């Protein structure tokens, strides 16, 4: 286990590799994810899931620099901008040159998120929820 003080040394700027527009399939749906360039101790993403010609989920993700390391916050909304549950707060648990993992507390619907940049064209998101084991969403660079 890595100490919290090691995570405090990580910077949002270390996540520059996440920047870009990504798209892929999530079952029969399409997922679009756009990550900004890190700035002012934060990086953020706008996500939407599309099915049958309509946006069925919107999600906003922000990663900020906290005193003890990086913090990921996310919120999801359904059609009509109806929240799909409470916002989720996750803390950094692992970080490499091209991957980052965040864990939530035991009450969160999404338990763990891992983002990986496989190569210039491939971005992966490994998701673990309370109801399912880890599944991986593979996205490609959008043109």
Secondary structure, 3 states (H helix, E strand, C coil): CCCHHHHHCCCHHHHHHHCEEEEEEECCEEEEEEECCCECCEEEEEEEEEECCEEEEEEEEEEEEECCEEEEEEEEEECCCEECCCCEEEEEEEEECCEEEEEECCCCCEEEEEEEEEECCEEEEEEEECCCCCEEEEEEECC
